[in-house]
Amino acid sequence: MISDSTQGNWLHRAERIAVVDVETTGLFKRDRVIEVAVVVLNHHGEVIDEYDTLIDPQRDVGPTDIHGITASMVSAAPTFHDVAGALGS
């Protein structure tokens, strides 16, 4: 839960806020998402929903020493296209 002193006016005006975190194969246009996590907060800053999945980038996973995700971890994961609908909702 977010305290009243840190959440600011924007959270009080919103019905809900989605906080998104991604891990990628790198930092350039050709790189792809390999993990996405979303936490949805209500206007009180309380968690009301969560979503997290690994994503098969259909290419090399990039710097495993930075994000800790290996090729074997994403080998059976869905593609970004497979999860795009769930992320949108």
C-alpha positions in Angstrom: 0.0 0.0 0.0 1.2 3.5 -0.8 1.1 6.1 1.9 -1.0 9.3 1.5 2.2 11.4 1.6 3.8 9.6 -1.4 0.9 8.9 -3.7 0.0 12.4 -4.7 -3.1 13.8 -6.4 -2.8 11.7 -9.5 -3.6 8.5 -7.6 -6.7 10.0 -5.9 -8.1 11.1 -9.3 -7.6 7.7 -11.0 -10.0 4.8 -10.5 -7.0 2.5 -10.9 -3.3 2.7 -11.9 -1.3 0.0 -13.6 2.4 -0.2 -12.7 4.4 -2.0 -15.5 7.9 -3.5 -15.3 9.6 -5.3 -18.2 12.8 -7.1 -18.9 14.2 -7.1 -22.4 16.8 -8.6 -24.6 18.5 -5.2 -24.8 17.9 -1.5 -25.2 17.5 -1.1 -29.0 14.6 -1.2 -31.4 15.4 -4.7 -32.5 15.3 -6.0 -28.9 12.3 -7.7 -27.5 10.4 -8.1 -24.2 11.3 -11.3 -22.3 9.3 -10.7 -19.1 6.4 -8.4 -18.2 4.8 -7.8 -14.8 1.8 -5.5 -14.0 0.5 -4.5 -10.7 -2.9 -2.7 -10.6 -3.6 -0.4 -7.7 -6.9 1.2 -6.7 -7.3 4.8 -5.8 -6.2 4.0 -2.2 -2.9 2.6 -3.5 -3.9 -1.0 -2.6 -3.0 -3.9 -5.0 -6.2 -5.2 -6.7 -4.7 -7.3 -9.4 -1.3 -8.7 -10.6 0.0 -10.2 -13.8 3.5 -11.7 -14.5 4.8 -13.8 -17.3 8.0 -14.8 -19.1 7.8 -14.2 -22.8 9.6 -16.1 -25.6 11.4 -13.5 -27.6 12.0 -16.0 -30.4 15.7 -14.9 -30.4 18.6 -14.8 -28.0 17.6 -13.6 -24.6 20.4 -11.2 -24.3 22.5 -10.3 -21.1 21.4 -13.1 -18.7 23.9 -11.7 -16.2 21.7 -8.5 -16.0 18.1 -9.9 -16.0 18.7 -13.5 -14.8 16.5 -15.0 -17.5 17.9 -17.9 -19.5 16.9 -19.4 -22.8 15.6 -22.5 -21.1 13.4 -20.4 -18.9 11.6 -18.9 -21.9 11.6 -21.9 -24.1 8.0 -22.9 -23.2 6.8 -19.3 -22.5 4.2 -17.6 -24.7 5.2 -15.1 -27.3 4.4 -11.4 -26.9 1.6 -11.8 -29.4 0.1 -14.5 -27.2 -0.1 -12.2 -24.1 -0.8 -8.9 -25.7 -4.6 -9.2 -25.2 -4.2 -10.0 -21.5 -1.8 -7.1 -21.1 -4.3 -4.7 -22.8 -7.1 -5.7 -20.5 
